[in-house]
């Protein structure tokens, strides 16, 4: 049955020393242009930081890796010219756009006094991992002058190393970031582009005039807006207050048991019974029952990202580089979360994706033309489960683990991929949950009791 993953106390200092930094520009001249950003891109004005850990590899010292990555970055910035640009505001319409001016991306080399083993559990998104992304944040630089991409290579005492990446969410969603990594790895290997990026964001422009044809309870307008160039807080930024964080491990057999539980309630197999749907339904039920008071008719909702590339008509190119995800939502009541058969909750989760048709997606985009807002729900599931970052084939091998540098607030559950070599051969999932201590006790009890 699911387990509570062992978590070592977070290290406060990884004893990282900056060895040098530079600005990497495209290796070939690029045409200066302004890149349109869709309404989906517009509200994602914050950085996403990830750390990719690699074991020591014969023939590839961390110094060699840094050299190859710096060279590859210059080449990849030709195809991804916007990544070498800067965010700015169009003075005519007040919208964010990217000035593709070739100003370049940040690159740094660093070393840690620790071995990788001393760093501890790589699965837990340790706040100390921020030292592996940006040693000296450039907080004093105006946003219009800040790089949209920074890469840092940090060597450990044992010869292992980490590649820390900070990228503005204006530039990528998870799927397009994976393609960017594939291309970075290809150039590092001396190969051509693995995927030719499609950089035209106007495919997701709002209609004129905008037509909001559906209600959108999954979105909450922001009435008091900061200046458009001020970066927003990410949904994954921690809230104030004392929260306890625990990492729950669902093995492959736990997920299989949840699927069987859903099938028994349905009386037959169903396309609704996927790994993501059953895990999300289980966590939704546990989290609401652990935190809410018993108002049987009180509505509850769970929200999560839905990739719309294949849902648009015509479909978006698979290599579309912008943010092509929208918020799917499932709704029910507190009473149903407590009493309803598990399959009904799984169905409610699935509805978030099935309602995401071409017309619904266009309605959301048009809603964004009239309002600026953020996703809104009782439980937000941020899934890094199957993005496949560890599948990227660098010449020095695959990353042994990739982790976002986040600690979620109390509304969010973060799904993280299983580690290779653990029970389930990497096919399970970790759920990172943050709750007040009393609510965490209830959640933990429900998590295990409801797995049966």
Secondary structure, 3 states (H helix, E strand, C coil): CCEECCCCCCCCCCCEEEEEEEEECCCCCCCCEEEECCHHHHCCCCEEEEEEEECCECCECHHHHHHHHHHHHHHHHHHCHHHHCEEEECCCCCCEEEEECCCCEEEEEEEECCCHHHHCCCCCCCHHHHHHCCCCCCCCCCHHHCCCEEEEEEECCCCCEEEEEEEECCCCCHHHHHHHHHHHHHHHCCCCCCCCCECCHHHHCCCCCCCCCCCCCCEEECCCCCCCCCCCCCCCCCCCCCCEEEEEEECHHHHHHHHHHHHHHHCCCCCCCCHHHHHHHHHHHHHHHHHCCCCCCCEEEEEEEEECCCCCCCCCCCCECCCCEEEEEEEEEHHHHHHCCHHHHHHHHHHHHHCCCHHHHHHHHHHHHHCCEEECCCEEEEECCCCCHHHCCECCECCCEEEECCCCCCCEEEEEECCCCCCCCCCCEEEEEEECHHHHHHHHHHHHHCCC
